[in-house]
């Protein structure tokens, strides 16, 4: 391995997860680094709740759907409670030399803000340090899907809740599958056969890949049974105690990826240089490659895959249990020693209420964390939506695991793309687990 995974992770994770918040916007404008917060003129006469996040409050003349949806829910809380939520932003605080995660950790540990938008690894660390409030006390918490509770529970405490469940899937050109009489694949073997047929019919690279999301193939094969076999808590505890090895779970997925690369179904060299969607997207839209991978919102976004000239279908990743959606999520957490703890809890309770989440989900067309909120999705996304509603999924991020999953797996997959052996990749997981056991 060329560099220590832990060192590289520090510069990666803000891009991997918080970046999705920006990407979910169907149309976004560039944010300035002025740090200007649009706070009402009478804030001096109101209680102020401080929110630390990656982006500023949307300006009235800026079209940014993702931020507008959040801002609308914040306004609901401000109006009902008669207070002001002040945005303290990563860019505004001039922390360019540090990652968002590093800054979030420092601020939360020093009780500098009331409310935070946090990545899974940060949720895990702060939760284990008892720096985050147990959100199970909120009225809205009882409405949350099981997947949300599983992903964001640390030491028995629900320490973060998102406004949306981010689901990753395989984006397929159904017309190209129909052309070669191929059924949409369920298992790794069926998926491999589809790639073989495409390759033999002149499609040079059946899978358009980038350097961020290939880990989803690994997660689907590694954890399908762990999350869907009815014994999830015990299996995760065995991993956390060192009684089971993360590398044993991960090995089949890495061996599968290596086979896809060796057979030419994935161009490893190109994938390593590609940014998500920007790299492989043009060939997919031009119908030169039949398969890419992305998150739910990309199917709605005109800037991504929202209007293709073919029949788009989005399915789960192949696993021994069939098509498997991969779920990752950020979350809002409250500083356990927040200056305005009671009011902050009331704000988050409103933001996470079914009424607010319905508004957010309808605006962004996303899967809500509340089991009571449903939004009609486009036909292309129904296979993923059905799985989530059936409570079938694999978590790509889980704060209850003592080895962070999403960022670490992404980095180790990138080593595979650069020529590392499967055994070397497994040794990296063993090292991470050993470090976690001694923390």
GIGI-V240276 format. One record per helix or strand of 3 or more residues. SS is the DSSP state (hx for helix, st for strand). FROM is the first residue (numbers start at 0). LEN is the number of residues. If there is no record, write none. Layout:
# GIGI-V240276
<<SS	FROM	LEN> <SS	FROM	LEN>>
This chain:
# GIGI-V240276
<<hx	4	19> <hx	42	3> <st	46	7> <hx	64	17> <st	82	7> <hx	99	10> <st	114	4> <hx	119	9> <hx	134	3> <hx	138	5> <hx	145	6> <st	164	9> <hx	173	6> <hx	187	13> <hx	214	14> <hx	231	9> <hx	245	17> <hx	267	6> <hx	280	5> <st	290	5> <hx	295	4> <st	311	4> <st	325	3> <st	330	5> <hx	340	11> <hx	353	11> <hx	378	11> <hx	405	12> <hx	421	16>>
